[in-house]
Amino acid sequence: MVFTARFHLKRGYCCGNNCRHCPYGDEAALTAREEAERDDLRSQNG
């Protein structure tokens, strides 16, 4: 499945999965991925 840039803009944020048509750029993807990893660590550590 391929999401368009229009879909991403409508969603309003970068999901961090390095989507092919991401209008937010590579830096946004890295930031989103780092935030998701940080949240996972917090939930695991209680």
C-alpha positions as CSV (number, residue, x, y, z in Angstrom):
1,M,0.0,0.0,0.0
2,V,1.3,3.5,-0.9
3,F,0.0,6.6,0.8
4,T,0.1,9.8,-1.2
5,A,1.6,13.1,0.0
6,R,-2.0,14.4,0.2
7,F,-2.9,11.7,2.6
8,H,0.1,12.5,4.9
9,L,-0.8,16.2,4.9
10,K,-4.4,15.4,5.7
11,R,-3.2,13.2,8.6
12,G,-1.2,16.1,9.9
13,Y,2.0,14.5,11.2
14,C,4.9,12.2,10.3
15,C,4.5,8.6,11.4
16,G,8.3,7.9,11.2
17,N,8.2,5.0,8.8
18,N,10.1,6.8,6.0
19,C,7.1,6.7,3.6
20,R,7.9,7.1,0.0
21,H,5.7,10.2,-0.5
22,C,6.2,11.8,2.9
23,P,6.0,15.6,2.6
24,Y,7.6,16.1,6.0
25,G,11.1,15.0,5.0
26,D,13.7,12.7,6.4
27,E,14.4,14.7,9.5
28,A,10.7,14.5,10.6
29,A,10.7,10.8,10.1
30,L,13.8,10.4,12.4
31,T,12.2,12.6,15.0
32,A,8.9,10.7,14.9
33,R,10.7,7.4,15.1
34,E,12.8,8.6,18.1
35,E,9.7,9.7,19.9
36,A,8.0,6.4,19.3
37,E,11.0,4.5,20.6
38,R,11.2,6.7,23.7
39,D,7.5,6.1,24.4
40,D,8.0,2.4,24.1
41,L,10.9,2.5,26.6
42,R,8.8,4.5,29.0
43,S,5.9,2.0,28.8
44,Q,8.2,-0.9,29.3
45,N,9.9,0.6,32.3
46,G,6.7,1.5,34.0
